[in-house]
């Protein structure tokens, strides 16, 4: 194990940064924290760790980014050793919200990559990967599995990397793909999608993140409880075709999206969809 006196900098926010901090504190004592996350700051204070506003304000042997969004100046990047914890199996899904995009694309394996940071987007050589076989888990469950791996293993990964026991492997650029930060428009249901994709959509968009939503009469509704039923016949997609005790039935590409309960996003009220829609209504 490498000396506990070595200076590290951990920069980031959110679940992944908290998992990284939990692991690093087991083996390292001299850690500077760069974060806007309240929970990260609270833990840093409790452990007597140094808090800094910017990554460039820290002089460290190694900089570890986990959920860190600010752009790192190029001169700083090229003169220091930086690594990143990225929740996808690079070189696939470089960029933001990668786990959601991977589920939407029907990947059979998900996971995370610890990699060196270079001037490209999630392009640096791979230090470590954690592979999860996908068996219908939702995005939150996948993230929790990744967080658990980081909380138990990151300190050892960092130690082995600093000791030269890990030889980083260059990414295969020919297999690279890139994804962007998701916004609320990306959460809207497209009624031309088929049932298989809709199932992935409802697995990918789960709490604590924004849920799938629809828009009707200039009001946005989150879909709290739905059923997806396969039945392939031609009928205009996006039309309300039935309302019964099971909910409001909306025709999609090869079946029905049955809405049981929804949320008016503006008011925060949970609603019975049968009080809003009528048979024959067309949704976009």
HELIX and SHEET records of a PDB file:
HELIX    1   1 UNK A   14  UNK A   27  1                                  14    
HELIX    2   2 UNK A   38  UNK A   46  1                                   9    
HELIX    3   3 UNK A   55  UNK A   57  5                                   3    
HELIX    4   4 UNK A   74  UNK A   79  1                                   6    
HELIX    5   5 UNK A   98  UNK A  104  1                                   7    
HELIX    6   6 UNK A  139  UNK A  162  1                                  24    
HELIX    7   7 UNK A  173  UNK A  175  5                                   3    
HELIX    8   8 UNK A  184  UNK A  187  5                                   4    
HELIX    9   9 UNK A  195  UNK A  204  1                                  10    
HELIX   10  10 UNK A  273  UNK A  275  5                                   3    
SHEET    1   A 7 UNK A  50  UNK A  52  0                                        
SHEET    2   A 7 UNK A  31  UNK A  34  1                                        
SHEET    3   A 7 UNK A   8  UNK A  11  1                                        
SHEET    4   A 7 UNK A  62  UNK A  66  1                                        
SHEET    5   A 7 UNK A  82  UNK A  86  1                                        
SHEET    6   A 7 UNK A 109  UNK A 116 -1                                        
SHEET    7   A 7 UNK A 126  UNK A 133 -1                                        
SHEET    1   B 2 UNK A  94  UNK A  95  0                                        
SHEET    2   B 2 UNK A 178  UNK A 179  1                                        
SHEET    1   C 5 UNK A 213  UNK A 216  0                                        
SHEET    2   C 5 UNK A 219  UNK A 230 -1                                        
SHEET    3   C 5 UNK A 255  UNK A 264 -1                                        
SHEET    4   C 5 UNK A 247  UNK A 252 -1                                        
SHEET    5   C 5 UNK A 240  UNK A 244 -1                                        
SHEET    1   D 4 UNK A 213  UNK A 216  0                                        
SHEET    2   D 4 UNK A 219  UNK A 230 -1                                        
SHEET    3   D 4 UNK A 255  UNK A 264 -1                                        
SHEET    4   D 4 UNK A 269  UNK A 271 -1                                        
END                                                                             
